[in-house]
């Protein structure tokens, strides 16, 4: 089992969950701030879909930034020295 791939899948899943939670929090704020007289069923449905999709996009952005950080850390000078000195 390749633990690097497992770690990436776990990171992706956690990022998507975090982004979805942020989208739901945005929707809860929308529901609390928009007066009930102004809300229709269509508006509530569209807002829920919009916030969930925005949350998923945020989750992918979090994943991409985390993977960029992992890549940059792997390219650092200390990581290169460790790779060169490690027994093969």
C-alpha positions in Angstrom: 0.0 0.0 0.0 1.4 3.4 -1.0 0.9 5.7 2.0 1.6 8.8 0.0 -1.5 8.1 -2.2 -3.6 7.3 0.9 -2.5 10.5 2.5 -3.4 12.5 -0.6 -6.9 11.0 -0.7 -7.4 11.7 3.0 -6.2 15.3 2.5 -8.6 15.7 -0.4 -11.5 14.3 1.5 -10.8 16.5 4.6 -10.4 19.6 2.4 -13.7 18.9 0.7 -15.4 18.4 4.0 -13.9 21.6 5.3 -15.0 23.5 2.2 -18.5 22.1 2.3 -18.8 23.1 5.9 -17.7 26.6 5.0 -20.3 26.7 2.3 -23.0 25.5 4.7 -22.0 28.2 7.2 -22.4 30.8 4.4 -25.8 29.4 3.6 -26.8 29.6 7.3 -25.7 33.2 7.4 -27.7 33.8 4.2 -30.8 32.3 5.8 -30.5 34.3 8.9 -29.8 37.7 7.2 -32.4 37.6 4.3 -35.9 38.3 5.6 -38.4 35.5 5.4 -40.7 37.6 3.3 -37.9 37.9 0.6 -37.1 34.2 0.5 -38.8 32.0 -2.0 -38.4 28.2 -2.4 -36.5 28.8 -5.6 -34.2 31.4 -4.0 -33.4 29.1 -1.1 -32.7 26.2 -3.4 -30.4 28.3 -5.6 -28.6 29.7 -2.7 -28.0 26.3 -1.1 -26.6 25.0 -4.4 -24.5 28.1 -4.9 -23.0 27.9 -1.4 -22.4 24.1 -1.6 -20.6 24.4 -5.0 -18.6 27.4 -3.7 -17.7 25.3 -0.6 -16.5 22.5 -2.8 -14.4 24.9 -4.9 -12.9 26.2 -1.7 -12.2 22.6 -0.7 -10.3 22.0 -3.9 -8.4 25.3 -3.4 -7.4 24.2 0.1 -6.2 20.9 -1.3 -4.3 22.6 -4.1 -2.6 24.9 -1.7 -1.7 22.1 0.7 -0.2 20.0 -2.2 1.7 23.1 -3.3 3.1 23.4 0.2 4.1 19.7 0.2 5.8 20.1 -3.2 7.7 23.2 -2.1 8.8 21.4 1.1 10.0 18.5 -0.9 12.1 20.8 -3.1 13.8 22.5 -0.2 17.5 22.2 0.4 17.2 20.3 3.6 14.9 17.7 2.0 17.5 17.3 -0.8 20.2 16.7 1.7 18.1 14.2 3.6 17.4 12.3 0.3 21.1 12.3 -0.5 22.2 11.0 2.9 19.5 8.4 3.4 20.5 4.8 2.8 19.1 3.3 -0.3 
